[in-house]
Amino acid sequence: MPRVHGRLLAADVAELAGVSGTTIGQWARRGYIRSSQSEGEPRVYSVEDVGEAAIVADLLARGIRHADVRRTVGDTYPF
């Protein structure tokens, strides 16, 4: 697994990605993003995870279907 940087909570990731903290938690549970620093509660995210969340937010804002986003990120890393 690649090296990750930082230790951020969902609220921090949400602010940077432009969504709510609840959305970040839902995305992590549903496999749209990962919490690479911690799988337990509270989930802890890296700076790289923020980038993934921003990409997911952008794709969804552009009208890409949730199923297509999930399929795409599922190809990137298995859950």
N, CA and C atoms as a LAMMPS dump frame, in Angstrom:
ITEM: TIMESTEP
0
ITEM: NUMBER OF ATOMS
237
ITEM: BOX BOUNDS ff ff ff
-5.0000000000000000e+02 5.0000000000000000e+02
-5.0000000000000000e+02 5.0000000000000000e+02
-5.0000000000000000e+02 5.0000000000000000e+02
ITEM: ATOMS id mol type element x y z
1 1 1 N 0.843 -1.175 0
2 1 2 C 0 0 0
3 1 3 C 0.895 1.248 0
4 2 1 N 0.542 2.265 -0.787
5 2 2 C 1.36 3.465 -0.834
6 2 3 C 1.35 4.202 0.5
7 3 1 N 2.395 4.947 0.723
8 3 2 C 2.503 5.751 1.94
9 3 3 C 1.458 6.861 1.921
10 4 1 N 0.825 7.096 3.063
11 4 2 C -0.188 8.142 3.172
12 4 3 C 0.285 9.221 4.135
13 5 1 N -0.32 10.395 4.032
14 5 2 C 0.113 11.549 4.808
15 5 3 C -1.057 12.178 5.549
16 6 1 N -0.835 12.586 6.777
17 6 2 C -1.832 13.312 7.542
18 6 3 C -2.825 12.414 8.25
19 7 1 N -3.529 13.023 9.195
20 7 2 C -4.561 12.329 9.967
21 7 3 C -5.725 13.294 10.134
22 8 1 N -6.747 13.127 9.308
23 8 2 C -7.885 14.031 9.282
24 8 3 C -9.168 13.291 9.626
25 9 1 N -10.067 13.975 10.314
26 9 2 C -11.389 13.413 10.598
27 9 3 C -12.354 13.79 9.485
28 10 1 N -13.518 13.167 9.482
29 10 2 C -14.503 13.367 8.414
30 10 3 C -14.857 14.837 8.222
31 11 1 N -15 15.589 9.306
32 11 2 C -15.353 17.013 9.188
33 11 3 C -14.288 17.784 8.427
34 12 1 N -13.02 17.439 8.649
35 12 2 C -11.917 18.108 7.947
36 12 3 C -11.937 17.768 6.463
37 13 1 N -12.12 16.494 6.169
38 13 2 C -12.176 16.041 4.778
39 13 3 C -13.366 16.69 4.078
40 14 1 N -14.495 16.731 4.771
41 14 2 C -15.704 17.315 4.207
42 14 3 C -15.502 18.779 3.822
43 15 1 N -14.892 19.53 4.714
44 15 2 C -14.658 20.946 4.432
45 15 3 C -13.777 21.124 3.198
46 16 1 N -12.754 20.311 3.084
47 16 2 C -11.838 20.417 1.946
48 16 3 C -12.471 19.94 0.64
49 17 1 N -13.348 18.939 0.73
50 17 2 C -13.982 18.383 -0.472
51 17 3 C -15.276 19.109 -0.841
52 18 1 N -15.779 19.953 0.057
53 18 2 C -16.983 20.711 -0.235
54 18 3 C -18.285 19.949 -0.049
55 19 1 N -18.28 18.996 0.881
56 19 2 C -19.492 18.234 1.2
57 19 3 C -19.637 18.186 2.716
58 20 1 N -20.659 17.502 3.209
59 20 2 C -20.855 17.413 4.657
60 20 3 C -20.048 16.252 5.246
61 21 1 N -19.822 16.331 6.551
62 21 2 C -19.138 15.238 7.241
63 21 3 C -19.924 13.946 7.18
64 22 1 N -21.243 14.059 7.224
65 22 2 C -22.103 12.884 7.095
66 22 3 C -21.896 12.214 5.747
67 23 1 N -21.79 13.022 4.705
68 23 2 C -21.566 12.485 3.359
69 23 3 C -20.247 11.731 3.292
70 24 1 N -19.212 12.285 3.888
71 24 2 C -17.901 11.608 3.89
72 24 3 C -18.021 10.244 4.561
73 25 1 N -18.678 10.179 5.706
74 25 2 C -18.865 8.903 6.39
75 25 3 C -19.644 7.904 5.554
76 26 1 N -20.703 8.388 4.889
77 26 2 C -21.49 7.504 4.025
78 26 3 C -20.656 7.001 2.866
79 27 1 N -19.911 7.891 2.237
80 27 2 C -19.066 7.47 1.115
81 27 3 C -18.058 6.42 1.553
82 28 1 N -17.475 6.58 2.735
83 28 2 C -16.492 5.606 3.224
84 28 3 C -17.159 4.253 3.484
85 29 1 N -18.328 4.267 4.102
86 29 2 C -19.029 3.012 4.382
87 29 3 C -19.482 2.316 3.108
88 30 1 N -19.822 3.093 2.093
89 30 2 C -20.331 2.532 0.835
90 30 3 C -19.227 2.244 -0.182
91 31 1 N -17.993 2.603 0.138
92 31 2 C -16.881 2.262 -0.738
93 31 3 C -16.548 3.27 -1.814
94 32 1 N -17.075 4.494 -1.718
95 32 2 C -16.719 5.523 -2.707
96 32 3 C -15.34 6.1 -2.415
97 33 1 N -15.002 6.175 -1.14
98 33 2 C -13.672 6.623 -0.711
99 33 3 C -13.222 5.67 0.389
100 34 1 N -11.986 5.787 0.773
101 34 2 C -11.5 4.962 1.877
102 34 3 C -10.982 5.867 2.992
103 35 1 N -10.905 5.299 4.159
104 35 2 C -10.248 5.981 5.275
105 35 3 C -8.96 5.194 5.516
106 36 1 N -7.908 5.626 4.861
107 36 2 C -6.689 4.825 4.817
108 36 3 C -5.916 4.808 6.125
109 37 1 N -6.237 5.684 7.038
110 37 2 C -5.525 5.706 8.31
111 37 3 C -6.214 4.862 9.376
112 38 1 N -7.527 4.622 9.221
113 38 2 C -8.27 3.882 10.232
114 38 3 C -9.569 3.363 9.636
115 39 1 N -9.867 2.103 9.848
116 39 2 C -11.133 1.529 9.391
117 39 3 C -12.182 1.587 10.492
118 40 1 N -11.746 1.747 11.744
119 40 2 C -12.682 1.801 12.856
120 40 3 C -13.27 3.183 13.023
121 41 1 N -14.067 3.332 14.081
122 41 2 C -14.676 4.628 14.375
123 41 3 C -13.855 5.325 15.449
124 42 1 N -13.566 6.583 15.353
125 42 2 C -13.87 7.386 14.17
126 42 3 C -12.89 7.05 13.053
127 43 1 N -13.375 7.135 11.848
128 43 2 C -12.507 6.919 10.69
129 43 3 C -11.511 8.074 10.609
130 44 1 N -10.306 7.74 10.242
131 44 2 C -9.262 8.754 10.098
132 44 3 C -8.755 8.692 8.666
133 45 1 N -8.696 9.848 8.038
134 45 2 C -8.378 9.959 6.619
135 45 3 C -7.023 10.607 6.405
136 46 1 N -6.446 10.355 5.247
137 46 2 C -5.184 10.973 4.864
138 46 3 C -5.444 12.094 3.862
139 47 1 N -4.405 12.848 3.575
140 47 2 C -4.492 13.895 2.56
141 47 3 C -4.872 13.278 1.214
142 48 1 N -4.343 12.112 0.927
143 48 2 C -4.669 11.434 -0.329
144 48 3 C -6.157 11.077 -0.399
145 49 1 N -6.732 10.72 0.749
146 49 2 C -8.161 10.422 0.796
147 49 3 C -8.998 11.665 0.496
148 50 1 N -8.502 12.835 0.911
149 50 2 C -9.188 14.094 0.595
150 50 3 C -9.262 14.269 -0.918
151 51 1 N -8.164 13.967 -1.606
152 51 2 C -8.157 14.06 -3.068
153 51 3 C -9.196 13.148 -3.693
154 52 1 N -9.302 11.92 -3.173
155 52 2 C -10.305 10.983 -3.686
156 52 3 C -11.716 11.512 -3.433
157 53 1 N -11.946 12.076 -2.246
158 53 2 C -13.273 12.615 -1.922
159 53 3 C -13.618 13.783 -2.842
160 54 1 N -12.642 14.627 -3.142
161 54 2 C -12.884 15.761 -4.037
162 54 3 C -13.232 15.278 -5.444
163 55 1 N -12.585 14.223 -5.885
164 55 2 C -12.88 13.66 -7.211
165 55 3 C -14.285 13.071 -7.228
166 56 1 N -14.645 12.324 -6.192
167 56 2 C -15.992 11.752 -6.116
168 56 3 C -17.028 12.875 -6.106
169 57 1 N -16.805 13.91 -5.307
170 57 2 C -17.74 15.039 -5.25
171 57 3 C -17.902 15.679 -6.622
172 58 1 N -16.805 15.846 -7.332
173 58 2 C -16.856 16.453 -8.663
174 58 3 C -17.616 15.567 -9.649
175 59 1 N -17.333 14.281 -9.628
176 59 2 C -18.033 13.355 -10.533
177 59 3 C -19.534 13.369 -10.288
178 60 1 N -19.931 13.327 -9.027
179 60 2 C -21.354 13.337 -8.706
180 60 3 C -21.99 14.673 -9.087
181 61 1 N -21.271 15.77 -8.883
182 61 2 C -21.785 17.091 -9.258
183 61 3 C -21.971 17.206 -10.772
184 62 1 N -21.188 16.468 -11.532
185 62 2 C -21.291 16.475 -12.993
186 62 3 C -22.383 15.538 -13.502
187 63 1 N -23.055 14.865 -12.576
188 63 2 C -24.165 14.001 -12.971
189 63 3 C -23.808 12.549 -13.203
190 64 1 N -22.588 12.158 -12.861
191 64 2 C -22.202 10.755 -12.997
192 64 3 C -22.994 9.948 -11.961
193 65 1 N -23.558 8.844 -12.381
194 65 2 C -24.364 8.017 -11.488
195 65 3 C -23.516 7.412 -10.37
196 66 1 N -24.119 7.293 -9.178
197 66 2 C -23.43 6.709 -8.034
198 66 3 C -22.864 5.33 -8.364
199 67 1 N -23.637 4.516 -9.052
200 67 2 C -23.185 3.162 -9.39
201 67 3 C -21.936 3.206 -10.269
202 68 1 N -21.877 4.167 -11.182
203 68 2 C -20.708 4.293 -12.057
204 68 3 C -19.481 4.766 -11.28
205 69 1 N -19.704 5.684 -10.339
206 69 2 C -18.591 6.143 -9.493
207 69 3 C -18.081 4.974 -8.667
208 70 1 N -18.973 4.239 -8.065
209 70 2 C -18.579 3.097 -7.22
210 70 3 C -17.834 2.049 -8.027
211 71 1 N -18.315 1.774 -9.219
212 71 2 C -17.657 0.789 -10.079
213 71 3 C -16.249 1.261 -10.441
214 72 1 N -16.111 2.533 -10.725
215 72 2 C -14.805 3.083 -11.097
216 72 3 C -13.818 3.007 -9.945
217 73 1 N -14.223 3.439 -8.749
218 73 2 C -13.284 3.389 -7.632
219 73 3 C -13.053 1.963 -7.176
220 74 1 N -14.024 1.092 -7.38
221 74 2 C -13.831 -0.316 -7.06
222 74 3 C -12.74 -0.955 -7.897
223 75 1 N -12.571 -0.441 -9.129
224 75 2 C -11.49 -0.918 -9.992
225 75 3 C -10.128 -0.431 -9.499
226 76 1 N -10.141 0.686 -8.743
227 76 2 C -8.902 1.276 -8.253
228 76 3 C -8.373 0.513 -7.057
229 77 1 N -9.251 0.21 -6.125
230 77 2 C -8.851 -0.57 -4.956
231 77 3 C -10.039 -1.383 -4.458
232 78 1 N -9.851 -2.662 -4.239
233 78 2 C -10.947 -3.512 -3.778
234 78 3 C -11.267 -3.26 -2.312
235 79 1 N -12.534 -3.421 -1.958
236 79 2 C -12.959 -3.252 -0.568
237 79 3 C -13.325 -4.583 0.031
